[in-house]
């Protein structure tokens, strides 16, 4: 009997020892992966935080992207959007955009931890020098005020990407958030897209209507991106991307960055947002009455409304985000999908992915869902790198 007990202890000890060795090996492998992982996100609105730390979703000290959170989360490169609320149209968008650019220049590019880049070669040089590589995009075609010359001007400042629309139609393209006006792109819209081709600027179709995206495919043969959009099959709203468009974007060697906003991840949360919007609509209309021509004031009230729209809503988590990554990779292939957080542009996040410091948790979430190391590297940044490399 004593021999049996002793043998049991020996076996248990051996099993425990092997378990500890295995756990240590897994930990070392994870540490190595995180150490040299290219974490590269395709959309954030942090420029608005830099311009005025009380004017947007979060205040500067609570921003999703800060120097400390960048370092802790291992973020290596980021596309920063220059976003201007469409209410500044038609003639006040450019000024706002330039103020945002100036804020980024003073509070980000001039710092010792970040630098502006326009090519993947520049990006990797910056990363090698331990700097955050910062790309720039225009979010909303209304910002160029219908002028290809202004488009050229922004391109000369280093803005390599333009999101064609935001929540409202432009004078030349339909948005997913508005009633169709042009049946996609009109004549001017086609001219602007062709000009982007000439300038080697990247076309971003997040926020665009399905017909606008289809028209873009007719105008250009170059790869396009949807920088911060989720899968419509999992959350059936116009803002998200249909399977047909996911497949088409992928077939053209394009890129889709998955948005972290819970209302785009889960339909029940989106429905709650819409219900709150209806609840506070009168409050909003009363607030802006008589001040409709003051875009700064209306912008502030819209953002307060935005915060009211998330009150009492259900929560999302990393697993809900990974669901969209899985679906897009199943439909379009593993090489087309990546991160499009929309950090500092969304009022709430998945509960376990609250800011840029949490990216290691997303790596764990992907691993637990069966993605291997190569796939994780692609999703976390290599796919976006490879997409942009086509425009070097």
N, C-alpha and C positions, 0 to 999 in steps of 0.2 A: 504493500500500500504506500509506504514511504517513497519507494522508487517511482511509483506512478505520479505522486504529488511533485517529487523533485523534477521528473521529466516534464511535467506540465509547466512548472515554473521556468524551466530552461527554454521550453518552446515559446511560452508567452514572452519571455525576455528577448528571445531572438526575433519574434514577430514585432515587438515594440521597437527594438533597435532598428529593424529594417524599415518600419514605418517612419521613424525619426529621420533616418537617412534619406528616405524617399521625399519626405516633407521638406527637408533641407535642400535637396536637389531642385525641387519645384520652386522653392523660394529664391534660390540663386538664379534659376532660369528666368523667373519673373523679373527679378532685379536687373538682370542683363538686358532683358527686353525693354524695360522702362528706361534704362540708362541711355540706350542709343535709338529709341523710337522717335520717328518724325511725327510729332503731333501737330497737325496743320488743319485749321478750321476755316471754312469758306465764307463766314458772315458774322459780323457783330456790329453793334451800333454805339460803341464806346466813344466815338467822336462827340456825340451829344452830351455825354457825361463830362468830357473835357471842356466843352464850350460853356456849359452852365450846369453846375452840379445840383441845382434844384429844379431844373426844367424838364427832366425826363423821368423815366421809370424808377431809377434808383439814384441815390446821392453818391457822390464820389467815394466816400469811405465804405460804401456798401456795394460798389460796382462789382459786376461779375468778373471783369478783367482788370487786374491791378498788377503792379510789378511783383508783389509778394505771391499772388495767386498764380501768375505765369510761371514763376520759378518752382513753386510747390507742385503744380500739376504737370510740369514738363512741356508746356506749350512752346513750340519752336517757331511757328509761323502763323500769321493771322491775316485774313482779308478784312480790312476796316472799311465799312460803308460810310459814304457821305450821304446821309438821308435827310431830306427836307420834306416836311409835311406838305402834301399837295395843296393845302389851303393857301400856301404862299404863292401859288400860281395866279395869274400868268406872268407877273413882272417882278416878283420879289424873291424868286428861288435862288438866283445866282448869288446874290449878296449873302444869303444864309449859307449856301454851300461853301463860299470862300471863307466865311467866318469859321466854319467847321474844319476846313482844311488848315487854316491858320492855327486853330486850337490843337490839332494833331501835330502840326509842325513844331509848335512851342512846347507842348507837354508830353510828346512822345518821341518824335524823330530826333529832337535835340538832346534827349536823355542818353545816358551811357548804356542803357540796356536794350535799346531798340533802334532800328534803322529802316528807312523806306527802300523797297526793292521793286523792280519792274520785270525781272527775269528770274528763272529758276537758278541760273548761275549765280546771280547776285544774292539770291536767297540762301544758297548753301554756303556762300562766302560769309554772310552775316551770321549764320548759325555756327559756323566754325569759329567765329570770333566771339561766340557766346552772347549774341544779340538776338532779340526777337525780330524776325523778318516780317516787315509790315507791307502788305500789298494794299492798294486802294481801289475802291469801286464807287461808281455813282449809283445810288439807289433811287430810281424813279426817273423816267425819261422827261418828265415835266421840267427837270432842273436845267436842261439845255435850251429851254424856251424855243423849241421848234427850229433851232439853228444848228446846221452842221459845222459852222465856224466855231460856235461855242463848244460843240463836241470836240473839235480839234484842240481848242484851248485847254480843256480839262485833260485831254490825252497828253498834252505837252507838260502838264504838271505831274504826270506819272499815274494817272487814273487809267488802268488797263481794262476795266470791266464796266459795263453799264447794265443795270436791271431796267428793262424797258418800261415797266409800269410800277406803280405802287397800288394802293387800294382804290384809286380812281382812274378812270380812263384818261389818257393823255389826248392831245389833239390829233394823234396819229396811231394810237394803239389801244386796244381794249384790255381792261384789267379783269382779273377773276373776281374782284370785289365790287364790280359795278355792272350796270345794265349794258349790254352790248350796244355800241354806237357805230362802229366802223366795220363790223363783221371781221374782226381781226386787225390786220394792218391796212391802213389806207395808202394812197399813193405816196404821201410824205413819209409814212412809216417805212415803206419799202426803200425809199431813198436813204433814210437814216440808217437802216440796217446795212445797206450796201456801203455806205460811208464807213460804218464800223468795220466792215470787211477790209476796206482799203487801208484803214488805219491799223489793222491787225488788232482791233479791240475785241474783247470777249463778250458775247451776247449772253445775258443772264435772263432766263424766262420765269424765275420765281415771281409770283404775283400776276403773271400774264394769263389771259383767258386761253382755253384750249385752242380756239381758232387763231389767236395771235401766234401761238407756238407753231401751229401747222403752217401758217403763212411764213414764219421765219424759216422753216425747213424748205419752203419753195424758193426763198430769196438767196439763201446761203448754203454752201456745201460744207462749211467749216463746222467743227464740233461746237456745241453750245453747252451751257451749264444751267442748272436750277440750283442756285447757291444755298437756299434754305427752304426746302419743301419736303413734305412727307408723302406717304403713299395713300392715295384716295381709296384704294381697296380696303384699307384698315380703318380709315376715318373719312367717311364719304362727304367731303365738302369741296366746293370749287377751288379753294386755295391750294389743295393738294394735287399731286400729279397722278394721272390715270396710268394704268398698266400699259396701254398702247403708247403713250408718250414716253414712259420709262424705257420701253423697248426701243423706241426710235432714237431717243437721246443716247442710249447705250450703243446702238448699232452704228452711230456716227462718232463713236469714241468720245462721248460727252461725259458729264459728271453731274451727280445729284448729291447735295449735302443735306442730310436729315436735320430738320428743325427740332429744337428741344422743347418748344412750347407745348404744354399739356393739352391745350385746346386743339392742336393740330395732330396730336398723337391719339386721342380718344374722343369718339363722337359724343359720348355722354357729357364730357366736360365742355365740348364746344356748344352743345345744346344749353348747358347751364349758363355759359357766357352770353349767348343770344337772349336768354330769358332775362338776365340781369341788364342787358342793353335796353330791352324794352321797358324794364322797370324804372330805369334812370333816364330814359329819353326826355321826359318832360323836365326833369331837373336840369339836364344839359341845355335844352332849348331856352329855358328861363334864364340860365346863367349867361348865355351869349346874346340874348336879345338886346339889340341896339349896338352891339359891339362886333357884329359880323365882319366888319372891314378892318379889324385889328387882329392880324394873323398870330401875333405873339400871344395875345390873350386867348384866342380860340384854341390855339395849340395847347396851351396850359390846361384849359378846361377839358379838351379831348383826352389828355393824359390822365387827368383826375377821373374822368369817366372810365378810362381803360382800367384803372385800379379798382373801381367799383365793380367792374364786370367780372372780376375773379373772386369776389367775396362769397364764401360758403361753398365754393366749388370742390368737387372731388379731386383727389391727387393722382399724379402719375409717378412712375418710378423708372429706373434704368431699364428694367425688363420691357416696359412699354415702348421705349425708344429702340431697343434692340429688335423688337418685333418688326419695326419699319425697316431697319437695316436688313434683317433676314428677308423680308418680302421683296425689297428692291433688288437685293442680290439674287434672289430666286428668279425674278422676272428679267432683269437686265444683265445679270452676271456680276461676279464679285468685283470686277474692275471698274464699275461705274459709281460706286456708292462710297460716301464718306460723311464727314461732320459738317453741319451747317447750323451751328448752335443758335444763332440770333441772340447771343448773350448781350446784355445791356439794352436790348430792344424788346424783351419780353418781361411781363410783370411777375411771372412765376415760372418755376423750372421743375423738372422731376425732383422728388424729395431727396434723392441721394446723388444728385448731380447739380448742385446749387450754384456752382461757379467754376472757373477755369482750374481751380486747385483739385477738382474731383476727377480729372481724366483717368488717373490710375483705377478708379472704381469702374469706369466704363470698360477699361481693358479687362478687368475681372469679369464684368457682365458678358462681354463678348466671348471670353474663354469658356465661361460656364454654359454658354449656348452652343458650344461645339466648334467655334471658329479656331482654326489652328494659328500658329504664330505668323505664318506668311499672310493669311487673310487679315489678321489683326493689324499688321503693318500697313496693308493696303487701305483698310478702312480708316485707320487713325491719321493717315496723311499721304501715303505713297500714291494713292489714286488721284488725289488733287494735284500733287506734284507732277505726275505723269500727264494729266490733262493740260496743265499750264505749260508744260514743256513743249507742247505742240505749237505754242505761240511765241517761243523764244526767237 
